[in-house]
Amino acid sequence: MIPYFDAHCDTIYRLDDLSRRGREETLRENTVHVDLQRNAAFSPRAQFFALYGDAAQIPAGQHWQFCRRLHHRYCREIAANPDLVSHCTTGAEVDKAVASGRSAALLSIEGADLLDCDARRIPEVAAWGVRLLNPVWNRANMLSGTNCEEPGRGLSGAGRDFIRVLEEHHIYPDVSHLSDPGFWDLMKIARRPVVASHSNSRTLCAHRRNLTDDMFKAIRDSGGVVGINLYTDFVGPGEAGQTNKTDQILRHIEHFLILDGQKTICFGGDLDGCESLAGGINGVQDIPKLYAAMARRGYDAGLLYDIFWGNLRRIL
Ligand SMILES: [Zn+2]
C-alpha cells in the first residue's frame, strides 16, 4: 500500500464552516477533500489537521474562543471514530496508531491571531498536542508581516519571543505565509528544525507564498521539512506545451531534489484550504496518481518512502 503523511489540511475549518451554514458533515465521510474513509486507502497514514480562521472575519475579542471551538470540533471528530483514527502528539504515538491500523491525526494552528498573538496561550495549545504553528496566516499581525500584507515587515520583538516559547514547547514554527524578512528573522533565531508545511518553489512559480531556493536550503539545513502544496495558484501553469498536469506538481519536487532536498520534501497539500487543486487531484483519493507518476519517472522506493512518509515522520 501507499504511505501518506500530509503536513497541512483545513478540513476541520471546512466542516465547522459547513455546520455554521446548517450543513452537518463528518470527518468520517464527507463531500470535501479529506475524510477518514478515503484516507484508509493508505498505509501507513497520518495527517496534520490545522485549526484555521481568517482573523479579519472573526469578531474582535473572539479569536481564542473560535480557536477553542475548532479544537473541540477536532476532538469530537476523533472521539467519534476510534476504529479509524488516533490523536497523536509524538512520533512514537504515530507509530502506535499505524501499528493498530489507524490513521494518525496531528494538530497544527494556522495563524497566531487565534491565540491573540499571546505567547502565554502557547502552553495550553501545547497541552492539546499542537506540534506546528504558523505565526501568521495572510493577515499581518503584531508578530510579523505576511507574504501579502506588509510583506516588507519582519518579526517584531514580540514575534521573536513567540517563536522562542513555541520551540520551548516542542512546537515547530511554520513559515508558510510569513513575509520574506520574517522568514529570515525566524531562521536567525531558530534553534530547532523549521517547517514550511505548505509552500512550493518560487523559482518555478513566482508567488510570494512559495520559497526561494535560499529559503529552501535554509530549511533543509535546519533539519526541517517543506510540504508540497497542491493548490493550483502555487503550483503554477507549468512549462509551455506541458500537457501532463501531474508533471506540473512533480517539477516542484524535482527542483527541490536538485537542491538536495531528498530528506526535506514532504506533502502539505492544502486540501480543503483552497478552491482548486492541481494535477487532476480532487481530494485525498487522488494522491495515488501522484505516487504512480513519480514511480513511472523512476523515483526509487526509498525516495518515495521518504517523501510520502519518512521525512515528516522523522521530525516528530
Ligand atoms: Zn495556508
Residues whose N, C-alpha, C, O or C-beta is under 5 A from the ligand:
A	BS01	ZN	none
